[in-house]
Each structure stands twice: as C-alpha cells, then as structure tokens.
Amino acid sequence: MSTGRDASADVSSIQCQTRSMEQRFLSLADVTEILQITMSQARALVRTGELRGIQIGGKGVWRVENSELEAYIERMYARTAERLHTGEPDQ
C-alpha cells in the first residue's frame, strides 16, 4: 500500500521528467505567451526572419526552435544595451 510520502516522491519524479523532456519546437502561440506579444507581432517576427522559424505541414504552420527563441532574446538584450549605451531614445 502506498503512503502519502511515496505519492509525493512520484509526483516530484514526474515533474523532473517533464522538465527534462522539454519540447524542441514552440508554436507561435507559445512564443506570444513567452514574449507577451500579439500573434500579429509573432508572425511579423518570423516572416521578416528576425526570429528564425520553420513552416511545416500542408498548412504551413510556423514553429520556432527553443534555441532560436533564446538567441532572439539574447540579440534583443544586446540591442537594448547598445541603444542605452549610445543614448538612443526608446523606440
């Protein structure tokens, strides 16, 4: 018979496994949630190539690799730091 303590350990184990099986690709809906932007803004980012993504399937659904989103965020940090350093006004 399982005790409450065993169940708690099972839940922790499942949570660790879920985190380690992180999805490789994100949908644009995921991107909008992470960056807190609109769907139109997310589409514009991938269509212009500012955020690298791929279109897959017959309907051309966009997917963004986690590493590409992280690289985009790093570029935005660098761009912001440069703008602040040079005294450019906010865009």
C-alpha positions as CSV (number, residue, x, y, z in Angstrom):
1,M,0.0,0.0,0.0
2,S,1.3,3.4,-1.0
3,T,1.8,6.1,1.6
4,G,1.4,9.9,1.1
5,R,5.2,10.2,1.2
6,D,5.6,7.8,-1.7
7,A,3.0,9.6,-3.8
8,S,4.8,12.9,-3.2
9,A,8.0,11.4,-4.4
10,D,6.3,10.0,-7.5
11,V,4.9,13.5,-8.3
12,S,8.4,15.0,-8.0
13,S,9.8,12.4,-10.2
14,I,7.2,13.0,-12.9
15,Q,7.8,16.8,-12.7
16,C,11.5,16.3,-13.2
17,Q,10.9,14.0,-16.2
18,T,8.5,16.5,-17.7
19,R,11.1,19.3,-17.5
20,S,13.8,17.2,-19.0
21,M,11.6,16.3,-21.9
22,E,11.1,19.9,-22.9
23,Q,9.7,20.4,-26.4
24,R,12.2,21.3,-29.0
25,F,9.8,23.4,-31.0
26,L,7.3,26.1,-29.9
27,S,4.2,27.2,-31.7
28,L,3.6,30.9,-32.4
29,A,1.0,30.8,-29.6
30,D,3.8,29.7,-27.2
31,V,6.1,32.5,-28.5
32,T,3.3,35.1,-27.9
33,E,2.9,33.8,-24.3
34,I,6.6,33.8,-23.6
35,L,7.4,37.2,-25.1
36,Q,4.0,38.7,-24.1
37,I,3.3,39.9,-27.6
38,T,0.4,39.6,-30.0
39,M,0.0,36.9,-32.6
40,S,0.5,39.6,-35.4
41,Q,3.8,40.6,-33.8
42,A,5.0,37.0,-33.6
43,R,4.0,36.4,-37.2
44,A,5.9,39.5,-38.3
45,L,9.0,38.4,-36.4
46,V,9.1,35.0,-38.2
47,R,8.1,36.4,-41.6
48,T,10.8,39.0,-41.6
49,G,13.4,36.5,-40.4
50,E,14.1,38.5,-37.2
51,L,13.1,35.4,-35.3
52,R,14.1,32.2,-37.2
53,G,11.2,29.8,-37.6
54,I,10.1,27.0,-39.9
55,Q,6.9,26.3,-41.7
56,I,5.8,22.7,-41.6
57,G,2.8,20.7,-42.8
58,G,0.4,21.3,-45.6
59,K,-1.0,24.5,-43.9
60,G,2.5,26.0,-43.3
61,V,2.2,26.1,-39.5
62,W,5.0,28.1,-38.0
63,R,7.3,26.5,-35.4
64,V,10.2,28.2,-33.6
65,E,13.0,26.1,-32.0
66,N,13.7,26.9,-28.4
67,S,17.3,27.7,-29.1
68,E,16.2,30.2,-31.8
69,L,13.9,32.0,-29.4
70,E,16.7,32.1,-26.8
71,A,19.1,33.5,-29.4
72,Y,16.5,36.2,-30.4
73,I,16.1,37.2,-26.8
74,E,19.9,37.5,-26.4
75,R,20.0,39.7,-29.5
76,M,17.3,41.9,-28.1
77,Y,19.2,42.3,-24.8
78,A,22.4,43.2,-26.7
79,R,20.5,45.6,-29.0
80,T,18.8,47.3,-25.9
81,A,22.2,47.5,-24.1
82,E,23.8,49.1,-27.1
83,R,20.9,51.6,-27.5
84,L,21.2,52.5,-23.8
85,H,24.9,52.9,-24.0
86,T,24.8,55.2,-27.0
87,G,21.9,57.2,-25.6
88,E,19.5,56.5,-28.4
89,P,15.9,57.2,-27.5
90,D,13.4,54.4,-26.8
91,Q,11.7,53.0,-29.9
